[in-house]
Amino acid sequence: ILLKCDKMDFVNYAENGRCMIDKLDMRGNSFGKMITVTSFGESHGQAIGVVIDGIPSNLKISVADLTTELEKRAPGRTEISTARYEPDTPEILSGILDDVTLGTPIAVIIRNTSANSKDYEKLKHSNRPGHADQTTLDKFGIRDHRGGGRSSGRETIARVIGGYFASLVIPMVHISFEIVNIGNIPINSQKISDEATDALMQCKQNGESLGCGIKFCISNLPAGLGEPVFDKLKADLAKASLSIGGCTAFSYGLGSKFAFAKGSDISTTRSNFGGIEGGISNGEDITFELTFKPPSTIGEHAKNGRHDPCLAPRVIPVVIGMTKIVLADHYLRQAAYNEFKAT
């Protein structure tokens, strides 16, 4: 196939003829293979939605449990988060009958009810450093300036929903977390300390923000998940994590400590490798750590109270959701291998 570019028009020449693509469509909104999660919607649009394809049939669902997961990510629930309050009530449009999965695509939307788009009018012709404002404009020639559009953290609703349905495939798997630090304040707990809370409240008042580090542990995952080359389990976990806005680093096992170690030291036990060897799960707990940058909205824009001064803890259910999608996807791949071998 030969691609020729003339301004924004792309012409696709194939062996069986010529096909004109009149405009460039945004891609990269789907994730996964056996289970595919496709998110849609903008921060200040009518709704954020997701289509999950590949969930097996006859799995019992609970709207109450789904709502509980969404509540963990929802805005406006704590004094250290954005003041934008959204009920985040899920509306299931398809794929479910009598609280049981049909095996067909599951579509869910969350309506936006508290978007103050007028607050962003002054940003219509200015681009904020650290955001996707300029890069989106460079890529598409247009951007939704209202709340960041597709690059807004509100898009992560789709990931939490996808993670809930993926969890139905791997109910035995447990994912725990520990906040390592917020800024230069050590935490090493699931809960944010009083010192960190005070620091974040000060950030909200001053229009400042802080980064954070978070560790995750996956338990009860069987051995054999992950492919040996491009679809290594570590690679898919890294892609899933780094696709979350604000995530800047992924490491597993000993992580950066590997750079200072000797082979004779690390090769004496499997535990140094964080539950993954050769890109495949080895049956032990999988441990990985993520770094999140300070939110880029600072100064007067941040003082209006509709921005988070730190991505912890609201980003945690997003990471867990994406992790469950990866694990369920690889679990179904391995199940297909096992079924083939059995025949």
Contacts in CASP RR format, 6 or more apart in sequence:
PFRMAT RR
TARGET T0000
AUTHOR 0000-0000-0000
METHOD contacts of the structure
MODEL  1
ILLKCDKMDFVNYAENGRCMIDKLDMRGNSFGKMITVTSFGESHGQAIGV
VIDGIPSNLKISVADLTTELEKRAPGRTEISTARYEPDTPEILSGILDDV
TLGTPIAVIIRNTSANSKDYEKLKHSNRPGHADQTTLDKFGIRDHRGGGR
SSGRETIARVIGGYFASLVIPMVHISFEIVNIGNIPINSQKISDEATDAL
MQCKQNGESLGCGIKFCISNLPAGLGEPVFDKLKADLAKASLSIGGCTAF
SYGLGSKFAFAKGSDISTTRSNFGGIEGGISNGEDITFELTFKPPSTIGE
HAKNGRHDPCLAPRVIPVVIGMTKIVLADHYLRQAAYNEFKAT
1 12 0 8 1.000
1 13 0 8 1.000
1 14 0 8 1.000
2 13 0 8 1.000
3 10 0 8 1.000
3 11 0 8 1.000
3 12 0 8 1.000
3 13 0 8 1.000
4 10 0 8 1.000
4 11 0 8 1.000
4 13 0 8 1.000
8 23 0 8 1.000
8 24 0 8 1.000
9 20 0 8 1.000
9 21 0 8 1.000
9 22 0 8 1.000
9 23 0 8 1.000
10 21 0 8 1.000
10 24 0 8 1.000
11 18 0 8 1.000
11 19 0 8 1.000
11 20 0 8 1.000
11 21 0 8 1.000
12 18 0 8 1.000
12 19 0 8 1.000
12 20 0 8 1.000
12 21 0 8 1.000
24 140 0 8 1.000
26 140 0 8 1.000
26 150 0 8 1.000
29 38 0 8 1.000
29 39 0 8 1.000
29 40 0 8 1.000
30 36 0 8 1.000
30 37 0 8 1.000
30 38 0 8 1.000
31 37 0 8 1.000
31 38 0 8 1.000
31 240 0 8 1.000
31 243 0 8 1.000
31 322 0 8 1.000
31 325 0 8 1.000
32 325 0 8 1.000
32 326 0 8 1.000
32 329 0 8 1.000
33 231 0 8 1.000
33 329 0 8 1.000
33 333 0 8 1.000
34 54 0 8 1.000
34 328 0 8 1.000
34 329 0 8 1.000
34 332 0 8 1.000
34 333 0 8 1.000
34 336 0 8 1.000
35 52 0 8 1.000
35 53 0 8 1.000
35 54 0 8 1.000
35 55 0 8 1.000
35 166 0 8 1.000
35 169 0 8 1.000
35 325 0 8 1.000
35 328 0 8 1.000
35 329 0 8 1.000
35 332 0 8 1.000
36 51 0 8 1.000
36 52 0 8 1.000
36 53 0 8 1.000
36 54 0 8 1.000
37 50 0 8 1.000
37 51 0 8 1.000
37 52 0 8 1.000
37 158 0 8 1.000
37 159 0 8 1.000
37 162 0 8 1.000
37 163 0 8 1.000
37 166 0 8 1.000
37 325 0 8 1.000
38 50 0 8 1.000
38 51 0 8 1.000
38 52 0 8 1.000
38 53 0 8 1.000
39 48 0 8 1.000
39 49 0 8 1.000
39 50 0 8 1.000
39 155 0 8 1.000
39 158 0 8 1.000
39 159 0 8 1.000
40 48 0 8 1.000
40 49 0 8 1.000
40 50 0 8 1.000
40 51 0 8 1.000
40 158 0 8 1.000
41 47 0 8 1.000
41 48 0 8 1.000
41 49 0 8 1.000
41 149 0 8 1.000
41 150 0 8 1.000
41 155 0 8 1.000
42 48 0 8 1.000
42 144 0 8 1.000
42 146 0 8 1.000
42 148 0 8 1.000
42 149 0 8 1.000
42 150 0 8 1.000
42 152 0 8 1.000
43 112 0 8 1.000
43 115 0 8 1.000
43 144 0 8 1.000
43 146 0 8 1.000
43 147 0 8 1.000
43 148 0 8 1.000
43 149 0 8 1.000
43 150 0 8 1.000
43 152 0 8 1.000
43 153 0 8 1.000
43 154 0 8 1.000
43 155 0 8 1.000
44 112 0 8 1.000
44 115 0 8 1.000
44 117 0 8 1.000
44 120 0 8 1.000
44 144 0 8 1.000
44 146 0 8 1.000
44 147 0 8 1.000
44 148 0 8 1.000
44 149 0 8 1.000
45 112 0 8 1.000
45 115 0 8 1.000
45 146 0 8 1.000
46 111 0 8 1.000
46 112 0 8 1.000
47 109 0 8 1.000
47 110 0 8 1.000
47 111 0 8 1.000
47 112 0 8 1.000
48 109 0 8 1.000
48 110 0 8 1.000
48 112 0 8 1.000
48 154 0 8 1.000
48 155 0 8 1.000
48 157 0 8 1.000
48 158 0 8 1.000
49 107 0 8 1.000
49 108 0 8 1.000
49 109 0 8 1.000
49 110 0 8 1.000
49 157 0 8 1.000
49 158 0 8 1.000
49 161 0 8 1.000
50 107 0 8 1.000
50 108 0 8 1.000
50 109 0 8 1.000
50 157 0 8 1.000
50 158 0 8 1.000
50 159 0 8 1.000
50 161 0 8 1.000
50 162 0 8 1.000
51 105 0 8 1.000
51 106 0 8 1.000
51 107 0 8 1.000
52 105 0 8 1.000
52 106 0 8 1.000
52 107 0 8 1.000
52 108 0 8 1.000
52 161 0 8 1.000
52 162 0 8 1.000
52 165 0 8 1.000
52 166 0 8 1.000
53 105 0 8 1.000
53 106 0 8 1.000
54 103 0 8 1.000
54 105 0 8 1.000
54 332 0 8 1.000
55 101 0 8 1.000
55 103 0 8 1.000
55 106 0 8 1.000
55 165 0 8 1.000
55 166 0 8 1.000
55 168 0 8 1.000
55 169 0 8 1.000
56 101 0 8 1.000
56 103 0 8 1.000
56 169 0 8 1.000
56 332 0 8 1.000
57 100 0 8 1.000
57 101 0 8 1.000
57 102 0 8 1.000
57 103 0 8 1.000
58 100 0 8 1.000
58 101 0 8 1.000
59 100 0 8 1.000
59 101 0 8 1.000
59 168 0 8 1.000
59 169 0 8 1.000
60 99 0 8 1.000
60 100 0 8 1.000
60 168 0 8 1.000
61 96 0 8 1.000
61 99 0 8 1.000
61 100 0 8 1.000
61 101 0 8 1.000
61 165 0 8 1.000
61 168 0 8 1.000
62 99 0 8 1.000
63 90 0 8 1.000
63 92 0 8 1.000
63 99 0 8 1.000
65 164 0 8 1.000
66 90 0 8 1.000
66 161 0 8 1.000
66 164 0 8 1.000
67 88 0 8 1.000
67 89 0 8 1.000
67 90 0 8 1.000
69 160 0 8 1.000
69 161 0 8 1.000
69 163 0 8 1.000
69 164 0 8 1.000
69 317 0 8 1.000
70 88 0 8 1.000
70 90 0 8 1.000
70 110 0 8 1.000
70 157 0 8 1.000
70 160 0 8 1.000
70 161 0 8 1.000
71 77 0 8 1.000
71 88 0 8 1.000
72 160 0 8 1.000
72 314 0 8 1.000
72 316 0 8 1.000
72 317 0 8 1.000
73 88 0 8 1.000
73 156 0 8 1.000
73 157 0 8 1.000
73 160 0 8 1.000
73 314 0 8 1.000
73 315 0 8 1.000
73 317 0 8 1.000
73 318 0 8 1.000
74 86 0 8 1.000
74 87 0 8 1.000
74 88 0 8 1.000
74 314 0 8 1.000
75 81 0 8 1.000
75 82 0 8 1.000
75 84 0 8 1.000
75 85 0 8 1.000
75 86 0 8 1.000
75 154 0 8 1.000
75 308 0 8 1.000
75 314 0 8 1.000
76 82 0 8 1.000
76 83 0 8 1.000
76 84 0 8 1.000
76 85 0 8 1.000
76 86 0 8 1.000
77 85 0 8 1.000
79 197 0 8 1.000
79 201 0 8 1.000
80 192 0 8 1.000
80 197 0 8 1.000
80 200 0 8 1.000
80 201 0 8 1.000
80 204 0 8 1.000
80 308 0 8 1.000
80 309 0 8 1.000
80 310 0 8 1.000
81 308 0 8 1.000
81 314 0 8 1.000
82 305 0 8 1.000
82 306 0 8 1.000
82 307 0 8 1.000
82 308 0 8 1.000
83 305 0 8 1.000
83 306 0 8 1.000
84 114 0 8 1.000
84 115 0 8 1.000
84 116 0 8 1.000
84 306 0 8 1.000
85 114 0 8 1.000
86 110 0 8 1.000
86 112 0 8 1.000
86 113 0 8 1.000
86 114 0 8 1.000
87 113 0 8 1.000
88 110 0 8 1.000
88 157 0 8 1.000
89 110 0 8 1.000
89 111 0 8 1.000
90 108 0 8 1.000
90 109 0 8 1.000
90 110 0 8 1.000
90 161 0 8 1.000
91 108 0 8 1.000
91 109 0 8 1.000
91 110 0 8 1.000
91 111 0 8 1.000
92 106 0 8 1.000
92 107 0 8 1.000
92 108 0 8 1.000
93 107 0 8 1.000
93 108 0 8 1.000
93 109 0 8 1.000
94 104 0 8 1.000
94 105 0 8 1.000
94 106 0 8 1.000
94 107 0 8 1.000
95 101 0 8 1.000
95 102 0 8 1.000
95 103 0 8 1.000
95 104 0 8 1.000
95 105 0 8 1.000
95 106 0 8 1.000
95 107 0 8 1.000
96 102 0 8 1.000
96 106 0 8 1.000
101 165 0 8 1.000
101 168 0 8 1.000
106 165 0 8 1.000
108 161 0 8 1.000
110 157 0 8 1.000
110 161 0 8 1.000
112 154 0 8 1.000
115 146 0 8 1.000
115 147 0 8 1.000
116 306 0 8 1.000
117 146 0 8 1.000
117 147 0 8 1.000
119 304 0 8 1.000
119 306 0 8 1.000
120 145 0 8 1.000
120 146 0 8 1.000
120 147 0 8 1.000
120 148 0 8 1.000
123 133 0 8 1.000
123 145 0 8 1.000
123 301 0 8 1.000
124 145 0 8 1.000
126 133 0 8 1.000
127 133 0 8 1.000
127 134 0 8 1.000
127 137 0 8 1.000
128 296 0 8 1.000
128 297 0 8 1.000
128 301 0 8 1.000
129 296 0 8 1.000
130 296 0 8 1.000
131 148 0 8 1.000
131 151 0 8 1.000
131 296 0 8 1.000
131 297 0 8 1.000
132 143 0 8 1.000
132 148 0 8 1.000
132 151 0 8 1.000
133 143 0 8 1.000
133 145 0 8 1.000
133 148 0 8 1.000
136 143 0 8 1.000
136 150 0 8 1.000
136 151 0 8 1.000
137 143 0 8 1.000
143 149 0 8 1.000
144 150 0 8 1.000
147 154 0 8 1.000
149 155 0 8 1.000
151 245 0 8 1.000
153 245 0 8 1.000
156 244 0 8 1.000
156 245 0 8 1.000
156 315 0 8 1.000
156 318 0 8 1.000
159 244 0 8 1.000
159 318 0 8 1.000
159 321 0 8 1.000
159 322 0 8 1.000
159 325 0 8 1.000
160 317 0 8 1.000
160 318 0 8 1.000
160 321 0 8 1.000
162 321 0 8 1.000
162 324 0 8 1.000
162 325 0 8 1.000
163 320 0 8 1.000
163 321 0 8 1.000
163 322 0 8 1.000
163 324 0 8 1.000
163 325 0 8 1.000
163 328 0 8 1.000
164 321 0 8 1.000
164 324 0 8 1.000
166 321 0 8 1.000
166 324 0 8 1.000
166 325 0 8 1.000
166 327 0 8 1.000
166 328 0 8 1.000
166 329 0 8 1.000
167 173 0 8 1.000
167 321 0 8 1.000
167 324 0 8 1.000
167 328 0 8 1.000
169 328 0 8 1.000
169 331 0 8 1.000
169 332 0 8 1.000
170 221 0 8 1.000
170 324 0 8 1.000
170 327 0 8 1.000
170 328 0 8 1.000
170 331 0 8 1.000
172 220 0 8 1.000
173 218 0 8 1.000
173 219 0 8 1.000
173 220 0 8 1.000
173 221 0 8 1.000
173 324 0 8 1.000
173 327 0 8 1.000
174 218 0 8 1.000
174 219 0 8 1.000
174 220 0 8 1.000
175 216 0 8 1.000
175 217 0 8 1.000
175 218 0 8 1.000
175 219 0 8 1.000
175 320 0 8 1.000
175 323 0 8 1.000
175 324 0 8 1.000
176 190 0 8 1.000
176 216 0 8 1.000
176 217 0 8 1.000
176 219 0 8 1.000
177 190 0 8 1.000
177 214 0 8 1.000
177 215 0 8 1.000
177 216 0 8 1.000
177 217 0 8 1.000
177 316 0 8 1.000
177 319 0 8 1.000
177 320 0 8 1.000
178 187 0 8 1.000
178 188 0 8 1.000
178 189 0 8 1.000
178 190 0 8 1.000
178 214 0 8 1.000
178 215 0 8 1.000
178 217 0 8 1.000
179 187 0 8 1.000
179 188 0 8 1.000
179 189 0 8 1.000
179 190 0 8 1.000
179 191 0 8 1.000
179 192 0 8 1.000
179 212 0 8 1.000
179 213 0 8 1.000
179 214 0 8 1.000
179 312 0 8 1.000
179 313 0 8 1.000
179 316 0 8 1.000
180 186 0 8 1.000
180 187 0 8 1.000
180 188 0 8 1.000
180 212 0 8 1.000
180 213 0 8 1.000
180 214 0 8 1.000
180 215 0 8 1.000
180 289 0 8 1.000
181 187 0 8 1.000
181 212 0 8 1.000
181 213 0 8 1.000
182 192 0 8 1.000
182 196 0 8 1.000
182 199 0 8 1.000
182 200 0 8 1.000
182 210 0 8 1.000
182 211 0 8 1.000
182 212 0 8 1.000
182 213 0 8 1.000
182 310 0 8 1.000
182 312 0 8 1.000
183 199 0 8 1.000
183 210 0 8 1.000
183 211 0 8 1.000
183 212 0 8 1.000
183 294 0 8 1.000
183 310 0 8 1.000
185 193 0 8 1.000
185 195 0 8 1.000
185 196 0 8 1.000
185 199 0 8 1.000
187 193 0 8 1.000
187 196 0 8 1.000
192 200 0 8 1.000
192 312 0 8 1.000
192 313 0 8 1.000
199 210 0 8 1.000
200 210 0 8 1.000
200 309 0 8 1.000
200 310 0 8 1.000
202 208 0 8 1.000
203 209 0 8 1.000
203 210 0 8 1.000
203 309 0 8 1.000
203 310 0 8 1.000
204 302 0 8 1.000
204 303 0 8 1.000
204 305 0 8 1.000
204 309 0 8 1.000
205 303 0 8 1.000
206 299 0 8 1.000
206 303 0 8 1.000
207 298 0 8 1.000
207 299 0 8 1.000
207 300 0 8 1.000
207 302 0 8 1.000
207 303 0 8 1.000
207 309 0 8 1.000
208 298 0 8 1.000
208 299 0 8 1.000
208 302 0 8 1.000
208 309 0 8 1.000
209 294 0 8 1.000
209 295 0 8 1.000
209 296 0 8 1.000
209 297 0 8 1.000
209 298 0 8 1.000
209 302 0 8 1.000
209 307 0 8 1.000
209 308 0 8 1.000
209 309 0 8 1.000
209 310 0 8 1.000
210 294 0 8 1.000
210 309 0 8 1.000
210 310 0 8 1.000
211 291 0 8 1.000
211 292 0 8 1.000
211 293 0 8 1.000
211 294 0 8 1.000
211 310 0 8 1.000
211 311 0 8 1.000
211 312 0 8 1.000
212 291 0 8 1.000
212 292 0 8 1.000
212 310 0 8 1.000
212 311 0 8 1.000
212 312 0 8 1.000
213 289 0 8 1.000
213 290 0 8 1.000
213 291 0 8 1.000
213 292 0 8 1.000
213 312 0 8 1.000
214 289 0 8 1.000
214 290 0 8 1.000
214 292 0 8 1.000
214 312 0 8 1.000
214 315 0 8 1.000
214 316 0 8 1.000
214 319 0 8 1.000
215 287 0 8 1.000
215 288 0 8 1.000
215 289 0 8 1.000
216 287 0 8 1.000
216 288 0 8 1.000
216 289 0 8 1.000
216 290 0 8 1.000
216 319 0 8 1.000
216 320 0 8 1.000
216 323 0 8 1.000
217 285 0 8 1.000
217 286 0 8 1.000
217 287 0 8 1.000
218 285 0 8 1.000
218 286 0 8 1.000
218 287 0 8 1.000
218 323 0 8 1.000
218 327 0 8 1.000
219 285 0 8 1.000
221 281 0 8 1.000
221 283 0 8 1.000
221 286 0 8 1.000
221 327 0 8 1.000
222 281 0 8 1.000
222 283 0 8 1.000
222 331 0 8 1.000
222 334 0 8 1.000
223 280 0 8 1.000
223 281 0 8 1.000
223 282 0 8 1.000
223 283 0 8 1.000
224 280 0 8 1.000
224 281 0 8 1.000
224 282 0 8 1.000
224 283 0 8 1.000
224 334 0 8 1.000
225 233 0 8 1.000
225 280 0 8 1.000
225 281 0 8 1.000
225 327 0 8 1.000
225 330 0 8 1.000
225 331 0 8 1.000
225 333 0 8 1.000
225 334 0 8 1.000
226 232 0 8 1.000
226 233 0 8 1.000
226 236 0 8 1.000
226 279 0 8 1.000
226 280 0 8 1.000
226 281 0 8 1.000
226 330 0 8 1.000
226 333 0 8 1.000
226 334 0 8 1.000
227 233 0 8 1.000
227 279 0 8 1.000
227 280 0 8 1.000
227 333 0 8 1.000
228 278 0 8 1.000
228 279 0 8 1.000
228 280 0 8 1.000
232 276 0 8 1.000
232 278 0 8 1.000
232 279 0 8 1.000
232 280 0 8 1.000
233 276 0 8 1.000
233 279 0 8 1.000
233 280 0 8 1.000
233 281 0 8 1.000
233 286 0 8 1.000
233 326 0 8 1.000
233 330 0 8 1.000
234 252 0 8 1.000
234 276 0 8 1.000
234 279 0 8 1.000
235 279 0 8 1.000
236 326 0 8 1.000
236 329 0 8 1.000
236 330 0 8 1.000
237 250 0 8 1.000
237 252 0 8 1.000
237 286 0 8 1.000
237 288 0 8 1.000
237 323 0 8 1.000
237 326 0 8 1.000
238 250 0 8 1.000
240 322 0 8 1.000
240 323 0 8 1.000
240 325 0 8 1.000
240 326 0 8 1.000
241 247 0 8 1.000
241 250 0 8 1.000
241 288 0 8 1.000
241 290 0 8 1.000
241 319 0 8 1.000
241 322 0 8 1.000
241 323 0 8 1.000
242 248 0 8 1.000
242 250 0 8 1.000
243 322 0 8 1.000
244 315 0 8 1.000
244 318 0 8 1.000
244 319 0 8 1.000
244 322 0 8 1.000
246 292 0 8 1.000
246 293 0 8 1.000
246 295 0 8 1.000
246 311 0 8 1.000
247 290 0 8 1.000
247 291 0 8 1.000
247 292 0 8 1.000
247 315 0 8 1.000
248 291 0 8 1.000
248 292 0 8 1.000
248 293 0 8 1.000
249 290 0 8 1.000
249 291 0 8 1.000
250 288 0 8 1.000
250 289 0 8 1.000
250 290 0 8 1.000
251 288 0 8 1.000
251 289 0 8 1.000
252 273 0 8 1.000
252 274 0 8 1.000
252 275 0 8 1.000
252 276 0 8 1.000
252 286 0 8 1.000
252 287 0 8 1.000
252 288 0 8 1.000
252 289 0 8 1.000
253 272 0 8 1.000
253 273 0 8 1.000
253 274 0 8 1.000
253 275 0 8 1.000
253 276 0 8 1.000
253 287 0 8 1.000
253 288 0 8 1.000
254 261 0 8 1.000
254 266 0 8 1.000
254 272 0 8 1.000
254 273 0 8 1.000
254 274 0 8 1.000
255 289 0 8 1.000
258 266 0 8 1.000
266 272 0 8 1.000
266 273 0 8 1.000
270 277 0 8 1.000
270 282 0 8 1.000
270 284 0 8 1.000
271 284 0 8 1.000
273 282 0 8 1.000
274 284 0 8 1.000
274 285 0 8 1.000
274 286 0 8 1.000
274 287 0 8 1.000
274 288 0 8 1.000
275 281 0 8 1.000
275 282 0 8 1.000
275 283 0 8 1.000
275 284 0 8 1.000
275 285 0 8 1.000
275 286 0 8 1.000
275 287 0 8 1.000
276 282 0 8 1.000
276 286 0 8 1.000
281 330 0 8 1.000
290 319 0 8 1.000
292 311 0 8 1.000
292 312 0 8 1.000
292 315 0 8 1.000
294 310 0 8 1.000
295 302 0 8 1.000
295 307 0 8 1.000
295 308 0 8 1.000
295 309 0 8 1.000
295 310 0 8 1.000
295 311 0 8 1.000
297 307 0 8 1.000
301 307 0 8 1.000
302 309 0 8 1.000
308 314 0 8 1.000
END
